Amino acid sequence: MLANFLIGLREGLEASIVVGILIAYLVRTGRRDRVSAIWAGVGAAVVLSLSVGAALTFTSARMSFRAQEAFGGIMSIIAVVFVTWMIFWMRRAARSIKGELQGKVDKALAMGTGALVTTAFVAVAREGIETALFVWAAVGATGAGARPLVGVVLGLALAVALGWLLYRRAVKINLARFFTWTGAGLVVVAAGVLAYGVHDLQEAGFLPGLNDLAFDVSGTISTSSLLGTLLKGVFNFSPQTTWLEAAAWTLYLVPVMFAFLRPQRTTEPAVAASYAAKEPATRA
């Protein structure tokens, strides 16, 4: 549940910040009447994201066991690729995201309402589809009934609330530090999802070594115990871990975490998305 809460919070806040930048710019430039177009694009992006999640669930449910394992493994690996790209993209693009979005809004305004809807849709749909894919893979990895979904919903709800408060200038958050810590947390979650994907492919017979265990602590740590549940939910820890799973987890976590936490060469401001401190307090 904790891992999925982190996913919902991080991804939801990114999307909330994007929406806040778009709306704040329209209000600041005296185009308040176009704000409804932003919400139309956001609504369409949310519907698409939910549809992607539903399609993944429906598709896998109709497959044979072997096909389900193969599908789950492949989608887990794809989800890890997407979330890794997203984490590094946000870290690199933080300085320019505000200016880029405002430039796109100016072009969309010149082309008409449809272009503005499309701008908002594309900006939010990218985050939404990544979230749907990664959440689907993470929920499959933790396999704890409805609790992972509850974690996601709570994370998204908090993200929306924080996004609204930032827009209203009611709170100030060091977004650079926030995205650094949550990004590091997502790297850990992604390592677990990758290991789970490797195990699925082993179950499907696409990868060898299903019975070659690196360790077996099932007699000491039960998956139904509190410790086992916490380890499973946060790290996707399995009491019976194959050598290939352990290798995938380690070979992903160590270099990716090192690259992510390594200081950047240029000095960046505390994320351009902290727009609330720069925009005038004009209410939408």
N, C-alpha and C positions, 0 to 999 in steps of 0.2 A: 504493500500500500504506500509506503514512504517513497519508494522509487517512482511510482506512478504519479504521486503527488508532486514530486520534483519536476517530472516531465510536463504535467499540466501547468504548473506555476511558471516555469521557464518559457515554454512555448506560448502560453497564453499572454504573458506579459510582453513578449516581443510583438505579438499581434496587436495588443492593446496600445503599445507605444506607437506603432505604425499608424493605427487609426487615429490616435490622438494628434500626431503630427499633421496628418491630412486635414482633420477638422480644424485644428488651431490655425493652420495657414489660411484656410478659407475664411474663417471668422476674422482673422487679422487683416486680410486684404479686402474686407467688405463684401464677401460673396457668401454670406450666411444662407442665402436661398438655395445654394448648391449642396448643402450638407446632406440633404435627403438622398442625393445620388451616392454619396459615400456609404451611407447605411444600406442602400440597395445592393451595392457591390459586396459589402461585408456579409449581408444576409445570404447572397448567392454563394459566397465562398464557404460559409458555414454549412450550407446544404450540401455542397460538393464534398466537403471533408467528411461529413457524416455518411454520405453515400459511399465514399471510398471504404470507410470502416465497415459498413454493412455488407458491401460487396465482398470484402476479404473474408468476413465471417461466414457469409452464405456460401461462397465458393468452396472454402475448406470443409464445410460441414457435409457437402455432397460427395466428397472424395473417399476412396478406400483408405485404409490405415496407412499403407505405404505411400500413397500419393499425398495424404495429409502431412506425413512427416517430411516428405521431400518439399512440398509447398511451404510448410512452416519454416523449414531450414533456409530455403532460398530467400523467402520474404524477410526473415530475421537478419540475414546478411545484408540485404538491400537496405533495410531500416538502419542498420549500423552505419552503412556508407553515407546515407542521407544525413543522419544526425551528426556524424563526424564532420561532414562538409559544412553543415549549418553552424556548428560551434565555432569553427575556424573562420567562416565567412563573417559571422557577427563580430568576432574579435577584430578582424581586419577592416570591416566596413563601418565600424562604429563612428569613425570621424566624419564620414561623408554621407551617411544615410539620410540625414535630415535634408541636406541640400539637394540630394538626388530625388527624393520624394517631392520636394517643392517644385523642382524643375519639371517633373512629370505632370504634376498638377497644372502648372501653367500651360503646358502643351495640350493637356486634356481639355482645359477650359476653352482654349481656342478652337478645339474641334467639336465641342458640344457635350451635352449631358451623357450620352452613351459612352464617350471616351472616358469621362470621369468615373462612371460606374465600373468600367473595365479596369481602370487604374487601381481602384480600391479592391476590386475582385482579385486581381493578379497579386497584389501586395499581400493580401490576407490568405488567399488560397495556397500560396507557397508554404506558409507556416502551417496552415490547417492540414494539408495533405501529409506533410512531414510528420505532424503530430499524430494523425490517424494511423499512419503506417507504423510508427515507432511504438505507439501505445498498444496497437494490436499485437505486435511482436512481444512487447514487454508483458502484457497480460497473459499471453500464451506461455511465456517463460516462467512467470510466478505461479500461474495456475491455482489461484486461491479464491475461486468463486467470484463473488461480486465485489470483494474488497478492493482489488486493483482499480476497478471502474469508479468506486467511491473516491479513491485517492485522486484519480484524474479529475473528477468533477470538482472536488474541493480545491485542487490546485488551480483549475481554470477559474473558479469563482473568486478566489483570492487575487488572481492575476487581473481579472476584470475590475475588481474593487480598487486595487492599487493603481491600475491604469487610469481610472476615473479620478482618483485622488490626485495623481500627478498632474492630470490635465487641469484640475481645479486649483492646483498649487497648494493643496491641503497638506501634502507630505513632501519631504525631500529624501531621495534615496540615492546613495552612491551607486549608480547603475553599473559603472565599470567594475566595482568590487562584486556587486550582485551577480553579474553575468560571469565573472571569473569563477566564483565559488560554485554557482549552479552548473556552469560548464564542466568544472572538474567532477562534480557529482554525476553528471550525465555521461562522462567518459567511463566512470566505474559501472554505471548501469548498462552502457553499451557493451562493455566487455562481457558482462553477464549474458546479455542477449546474444552476442556472438557465440559464446560457449554453448548456449542453448541451441542455437542454430546448427552448430557443428554436431551436437548430440542427435538432433532430429535427422540430419543427413546420415549419421551412422545407423540410426534406427531404420531408415529407409534403405540401407544397403549401398548408398552412394559413396560413403567414406568407410574405411576399414577401422578396426580397433575397438569395436563396441565392447568387447569383453576384456580389453587390456586396461586395467584400472591403475591410475596413478595412486589412488588411496581409496579406502573404504572405511568410513567412520560411522556407518549406519547403526552399528551397535552402541555407539556413544552419543551421537546426535540424531535424534528422531526428527523427521520433517514435520511431525505434529506438535513438537514441543515449541515453547516460546522462542528459544534460541534458534532452533531450526527454521521457524517461520521468519524470524528477523533476518537471518542469513540468506534465506531464499528470496525474500522480498527485496532486499537491498542489493545483494551481490549475486543473486541467482545461484547461490551455493548449493551443490548437490553432494550429499554424503557419499555417493558413489560416482566418482569423477574419472573419466578416461584420460589417458595420456594426451590424446589429441585435443580434448576439451581444455585441459590445463594449459597446454601449449598455446592454443588460440587465445585464451584469456590473458596469459602473460605477455605474449608477443604483441597483442593489441594494447593492453593497458600501459605497459612501461613506456614504449616510444611515443604513444599518442599523448599521454599525460605529460611527459617531458617536453614535447613540442608545444603543448598548449600552455604550460606554466612558464615556459622560457620567456624572459623579458624581451619585449619587442625593441627593435633598434631605434624607432622613432618615439618621441614622447607624445602620447595621445591624451586629449582631454577626457574628462569623466563621461564618455559616451555622449555623442551628439543627441541621443534620444532623450537626454534630460532636458527636453524642450520646455518643460513646465517652468523652469527657472528663467527662460529667455523670452517666452512669449508674454505679451501683456495679458493681464487678468481679464480678458474679454470672455463673457459667458456665452455658450452656444444656446 
